[in-house]
Amino acid sequence: MGTMDFKTDASAVTINVLLIVHPEEAASKQKGQRAGQTEGGRSSGLHDDGNGNKRSQPPQGRDLNGWRVSREPCEQTQAITSHSNEGTQMTVEIHPKDTTPQLFKKLSFGKGPRRLPSLRGQDNKAFQRTEAPRPPGGKDLHAYPWDKSSLKSMPVDLQQFEKLDAYALKVNIKNSVEELVKALLKQARTDLEKVRAIWMWICHHIEYDVVGYHNKSQLSSKPIDVLQKGKSICEGYAGLFEQMCSIAGIQCMKLSGYSKGYGYKMGQTFTGDSDHAWNAVYLDGRWHLLDSTWGSGAVDDSFTKFTFRYNEFYFLTHPALFINNHFPDNSNWQLLKPTLTLKDFENNRLHNSNFYMLGLLTAHPETAVIQT
């Protein structure tokens, strides 16, 4: 017996349905389209954030590695398959036509404790299903400026992650994204733990491709290529993160925008296409931001060598801090109220992660640009 939980709606009507499912007839196709967004600002995906994390500045309209950001949506098709003919108990809510569809949070088929129905991909492996990502709304917004309340957008006890982090670092699968996720989820129960395991693995196993940055013809940002090669630029980091979350049943978006990365000059303006990519994940009823490229390490001043140097700051960063050096193409993904203009972003002082981790706040001046 399982239940399907919806967000509550005062105008909704709830009914119970009992389904008798036959395994050989249960496959139904579901398509998921998500808009791919790519790399951010004029500076490259790696930046000097106080931990020595450097990022390179590509030409305008290109990502950390100088690649133009792809805006084509990616489409995945998988079939839902039930493994039990014992029947399925579902709770369904019927909403008026003029209301916004609500997010399915849990779905269980047949016997057993599974929260989500399994999906079978082309390789016949069982995966979990992810609903189409919803756009951010009022519940997702955080107040600007930062009020020193928390470095992260949700309560996180890092000590509780110690065993999971250690396990994730030891997983060594490079031939299949699906098999990698399957191995990582063996020690992850909650959605937060799933995202954490994926984050830790990528930050410690994918290096920034400085050679690919200089030789674009040899570069691929496809998740399977990033996994097998073990290196990429920011779009590859964000794309792999998005696909791994999707396989794990987590709503995730790849976002693009400007960033104040390696090579950024104080007071510079941002024009042209975005040059950096990062992600948003949906946890506990709201969206959260993270940047696995900047969480993974640093490049040297000459941008010829990458060094793994993990940075916790960019995992579920508080949006009022994330906006300091990440400006998304779509202002809704600032997750802030009020949102900042590009001019605000250009004028604001740039702080590294150590500044915030020490609990510091800027008193005066408010902007990095002072007109005289």
Disulfide bonds with the S-S distance in Angstrom:
none
